[in-house]
């Protein structure tokens, strides 16, 4: 299991359901669920799309402490 992304939190802030995010991204709802639960991790290109769909900076989808940059 990989560390879960803040995807669930960001998705809820955007007022979106897993199924809607999945439709916009061309993936299945279970795929979004697995990302949120840390069962699998999206590739970098998918993180860019997630960021665009949720209208957030892509850096928020990586486990990086931006204060250290």
Backbone as CSV, one residue per row, in Angstrom:
resi,resn,N_x,N_y,N_z,CA_x,CA_y,CA_z,C_x,C_y,C_z
1,UNK,0.846,-1.175,0.000,0.000,0.000,0.000,0.893,1.241,0.000
2,UNK,0.527,2.223,-0.803,1.286,3.464,-0.886,0.583,4.538,-0.060
3,UNK,1.304,5.585,0.346,0.632,6.657,1.089,-0.484,7.272,0.245
4,UNK,-1.623,7.489,0.846,-2.766,8.042,0.121,-2.519,9.506,-0.245
5,UNK,-2.931,9.840,-1.444,-2.863,11.238,-1.882,-3.945,12.035,-1.161
6,UNK,-3.820,13.355,-1.147,-4.892,14.171,-0.564,-6.075,14.291,-1.518
7,UNK,-6.194,13.337,-2.419,-7.205,13.397,-3.468,-8.629,13.472,-2.919
8,UNK,-8.949,12.641,-1.941,-10.312,12.638,-1.393,-10.665,14.025,-0.837
9,UNK,-9.746,14.599,-0.089,-9.976,15.929,0.487,-10.168,16.969,-0.621
10,UNK,-9.288,16.965,-1.605,-9.376,17.939,-2.699,-10.640,17.737,-3.519
11,UNK,-11.007,16.484,-3.754,-12.227,16.187,-4.514,-13.460,16.690,-3.771
12,UNK,-13.491,16.455,-2.466,-14.639,16.915,-1.677,-14.706,18.440,-1.630
13,UNK,-13.546,19.092,-1.519,-13.535,20.557,-1.548,-14.095,21.084,-2.859
14,UNK,-13.856,20.346,-3.939,-14.361,20.737,-5.257,-15.839,20.375,-5.422
15,UNK,-16.401,19.662,-4.437,-17.814,19.286,-4.492,-18.107,18.233,-5.548
16,UNK,-17.137,17.353,-5.800,-17.294,16.346,-6.848,-17.373,14.946,-6.254
17,UNK,-18.081,14.065,-6.947,-18.149,12.656,-6.578,-17.068,11.900,-7.332
18,UNK,-16.690,10.759,-6.797,-15.681,9.925,-7.449,-16.080,9.615,-8.891
19,UNK,-17.341,9.313,-9.093,-17.803,8.941,-10.433,-17.660,10.100,-11.417
20,UNK,-17.889,11.317,-10.959,-17.752,12.480,-11.839,-16.285,12.712,-12.202
21,UNK,-15.408,12.629,-11.213,-13.969,12.757,-11.474,-13.533,11.675,-12.449
22,UNK,-13.984,10.455,-12.226,-13.626,9.339,-13.102,-14.090,9.600,-14.531
23,UNK,-15.318,10.058,-14.705,-15.838,10.351,-16.042,-15.009,11.412,-16.747
24,UNK,-14.664,12.469,-16.023,-13.878,13.556,-16.615,-12.474,13.101,-17.004
25,UNK,-11.964,12.096,-16.302,-10.601,11.627,-16.539,-10.521,10.420,-17.462
26,UNK,-11.657,9.816,-17.754,-11.647,8.645,-18.606,-11.160,7.384,-17.906
27,UNK,-11.389,7.313,-16.593,-11.053,6.125,-15.811,-12.317,5.655,-15.119
28,UNK,-12.217,4.550,-14.393,-13.382,4.042,-13.680,-13.446,4.611,-12.261
29,UNK,-14.628,4.565,-11.681,-14.801,5.029,-10.299,-13.952,4.200,-9.340
30,UNK,-13.858,2.873,-9.516,-12.987,2.112,-8.616,-11.516,2.532,-8.692
31,UNK,-11.074,3.011,-9.849,-9.702,3.503,-9.968,-9.496,4.719,-9.077
32,UNK,-10.435,5.652,-9.115,-10.349,6.845,-8.266,-10.375,6.429,-6.800
33,UNK,-11.218,5.477,-6.464,-11.297,4.977,-5.087,-9.965,4.387,-4.640
34,UNK,-9.331,3.605,-5.508,-8.033,2.996,-5.150,-6.970,4.069,-4.944
35,UNK,-6.993,5.129,-5.744,-6.043,6.238,-5.547,-6.279,6.884,-4.189
36,UNK,-7.546,7.138,-3.878,-7.880,7.805,-2.621,-7.521,6.959,-1.405
37,UNK,-7.629,5.651,-1.531,-7.349,4.751,-0.409,-5.889,4.336,-0.321
38,UNK,-5.075,4.776,-1.274,-3.661,4.439,-1.253,-3.350,3.030,-1.720
39,UNK,-4.316,2.374,-2.356,-4.086,1.025,-2.868,-3.192,1.055,-4.103
40,UNK,-3.373,2.070,-4.926,-2.539,2.288,-6.108,-2.230,3.775,-6.186
41,UNK,-1.334,4.112,-7.073,-0.921,5.509,-7.218,-0.973,5.898,-8.697
42,UNK,-1.556,7.055,-9.012,-1.612,7.453,-10.415,-0.233,7.874,-10.925
43,UNK,-0.019,7.633,-12.226,1.214,8.079,-12.858,1.237,9.603,-12.904
44,UNK,2.391,10.166,-13.187,2.568,11.622,-13.210,1.605,12.277,-14.195
45,UNK,1.449,11.705,-15.382,0.550,12.318,-16.367,-0.891,12.347,-15.864
46,UNK,-1.297,11.328,-15.099,-2.644,11.323,-14.529,-2.764,12.356,-13.414
47,UNK,-1.690,12.575,-12.677,-1.728,13.605,-11.618,-1.939,14.982,-12.233
48,UNK,-1.341,15.212,-13.383,-1.546,16.492,-14.075,-3.019,16.651,-14.441
49,UNK,-3.628,15.580,-14.921,-5.041,15.628,-15.284,-5.920,15.795,-14.045
50,UNK,-5.587,15.088,-12.969,-6.336,15.244,-11.713,-6.294,16.701,-11.263
51,UNK,-5.110,17.299,-11.307,-4.960,18.701,-10.900,-5.823,19.607,-11.763
52,UNK,-5.855,19.350,-13.053,-6.670,20.170,-13.958,-8.156,19.997,-13.659
53,UNK,-8.583,18.761,-13.443,-9.997,18.479,-13.168,-10.430,19.125,-11.850
54,UNK,-9.565,19.063,-10.839,-9.917,19.609,-9.523,-9.524,21.075,-9.367
55,UNK,-8.867,21.618,-10.389,-8.441,23.014,-10.383,-7.551,23.336,-9.177
56,UNK,-6.506,22.508,-9.022,-5.523,22.712,-7.958,-4.125,22.628,-8.564
57,UNK,-3.130,23.213,-7.915,-1.756,23.068,-8.402,-1.323,21.597,-8.332
58,UNK,-0.651,21.121,-9.352,-0.235,19.716,-9.410,0.686,19.352,-8.246
59,UNK,1.418,20.304,-7.700,2.328,20.044,-6.573,1.564,19.490,-5.365
60,UNK,0.273,19.810,-5.258,-0.527,19.315,-4.136,-0.766,17.809,-4.227
61,UNK,-0.505,17.225,-5.379,-0.743,15.800,-5.571,0.524,14.968,-5.412
62,UNK,1.567,15.591,-4.908,2.807,14.887,-4.628,3.128,15.047,-3.152
63,UNK,3.813,14.076,-2.595,4.184,14.124,-1.182,5.473,14.933,-1.047
64,UNK,5.327,16.250,-1.211,6.481,17.162,-1.163,6.169,18.285,-0.176
65,UNK,7.104,18.542,0.688,6.974,19.663,1.623,7.461,20.913,0.901
66,UNK,6.514,21.713,0.388,6.889,22.886,-0.405,7.624,23.940,0.409
67,UNK,7.524,23.876,1.723,8.257,24.853,2.534,9.767,24.611,2.482
68,UNK,10.148,23.407,2.051,11.561,23.063,1.950,12.147,23.432,0.596
69,UNK,11.320,23.886,-0.337,11.806,24.246,-1.685,12.427,25.619,-1.701
